[in-house]
Each structure stands twice: as C-alpha cells, then as structure tokens.
Amino acid sequence: AQMMGLLKGAKVALFPSLAEGFGLLQVEALSLGVPIICSELDIYREICGEFPVYATTSNAYAWRAEIEKLLHQDSKNHGRVGSDQAQFKAPRWDAHFNLVLQHFG
C-alpha cells in the first residue's frame, strides 16, 4: 500500500537498471499513469513498448535532460505527463503463456 501511494504521487519514475527479470515495477507505474524513464533493456521494450523514455544507463546527462523535459511538460499540463496519449495496457499472464505455449505446440 505504501509503494502504491508513492507511485500514485510520483511525477516520473526512474529505472536505471543494468539487469531486470520482468519489469513489474515499471508495469505498475505505467498502469497508474506515471511516466517512466528506464534503461535500454530488451525486457523493458518487450513489456512496456513505446511508453517509457529510454536512456543509456551510462549517460547521466541524458537522464537529467529527460527528467527535466518530463517535469517541464508536467508543469505545462498541470498534471500527469502524457495524459492525452494512449493508455498503457499491462501485459496479462494468460496472453504471455499462450504465446510461450505456441512455441512448444
């Protein structure tokens, strides 16, 4: 409950990970309408698609620029960044396993 409260109040969530198993925190943030900036991992692209801002983990200047850009957009929109964009749809486990099982079929 505390984590969800923090996410709901966030203007942006940052995920500069070098490795990730699934991306559950990113999915939770996007599902709440919180924009995210994350590293360029294949799993993030697979799970989150084009919703995040992707940045190279080793480039602190790029991260700062993206954070400032999102915060500036947020202040101009008086609310969540990207609220006029398509709504993120979290992946479903049944769809995932149906895809996996097709390869063993």
C-alpha positions in Angstrom: 0.0 0.0 0.0 2.9 2.4 0.8 4.6 1.7 -2.5 1.4 2.3 -4.5 0.9 5.5 -2.5 4.3 6.7 -3.5 3.8 5.7 -7.1 0.5 7.5 -7.4 2.0 10.7 -6.2 5.1 10.5 -8.5 5.6 12.8 -11.4 8.1 10.3 -13.0 9.7 7.0 -12.0 13.3 6.2 -12.8 14.6 2.7 -13.6 18.4 2.9 -14.4 18.7 -0.9 -14.1 21.6 -2.9 -15.6 19.5 -6.1 -15.4 15.9 -6.9 -14.9 13.8 -10.1 -14.7 10.4 -8.9 -15.8 9.7 -5.2 -15.2 6.9 -5.4 -12.6 7.6 -2.1 -11.1 7.6 -0.4 -14.5 4.3 -2.0 -15.3 2.8 -0.8 -12.1 4.0 2.7 -12.6 2.7 2.9 -16.2 -0.6 1.3 -15.2 -1.1 4.2 -12.7 -0.3 6.8 -15.4 3.2 7.6 -14.1 5.7 8.2 -16.9 8.9 6.3 -16.6 12.5 6.7 -17.8 14.3 3.4 -18.0 17.5 1.9 -19.3 17.5 0.3 -22.7 16.9 -3.3 -21.7 15.2 -5.7 -24.1 12.7 -6.8 -21.4 11.5 -3.2 -20.9 10.9 -2.8 -24.7 9.0 -6.2 -24.7 6.9 -5.4 -21.6 6.5 -1.6 -21.8 6.7 -1.0 -25.5 7.0 2.7 -26.5 5.5 4.1 -23.3 8.8 4.7 -21.4 11.5 7.1 -22.3 14.6 5.0 -22.9 18.0 6.3 -21.9 21.5 4.8 -21.9 22.4 3.9 -18.3 25.9 5.2 -18.5 24.9 8.7 -19.7 23.9 10.8 -16.6 23.5 13.9 -18.8 20.8 12.2 -20.9 18.9 11.1 -17.8 19.0 14.6 -16.4 17.8 16.1 -19.7 14.9 13.6 -19.9 13.9 14.2 -16.3 13.8 17.9 -16.8 11.9 17.6 -20.0 9.2 15.4 -18.4 9.0 17.7 -15.4 8.6 20.7 -17.7 5.9 19.0 -19.7 4.1 18.1 -16.4 4.2 21.7 -15.2 2.7 22.9 -18.5 0.0 20.3 -18.5 -0.9 20.8 -14.8 -0.9 17.1 -14.2 0.4 13.8 -15.5 2.8 13.8 -18.4 1.3 12.2 -21.5 -2.3 12.1 -20.2 -3.5 12.7 -23.7 -1.6 9.7 -25.0 -2.9 6.2 -25.4 -3.5 4.3 -22.1 -0.9 1.7 -21.2 -2.3 -1.8 -21.1 -0.5 -4.1 -18.7 0.5 -7.5 -20.1 -1.6 -10.4 -19.0 -0.2 -13.7 -17.8 -2.6 -15.8 -19.8 -1.6 -14.0 -23.0 2.1 -14.5 -22.2 1.7 -18.2 -21.5 -0.4 -18.6 -24.7 2.5 -17.1 -26.7 5.1 -19.3 -25.0 3.0 -22.4 -25.4 2.6 -21.7 -29.2 6.3 -22.4 -29.5 6.0 -25.8 -27.8 2.9 -26.8 -29.6 
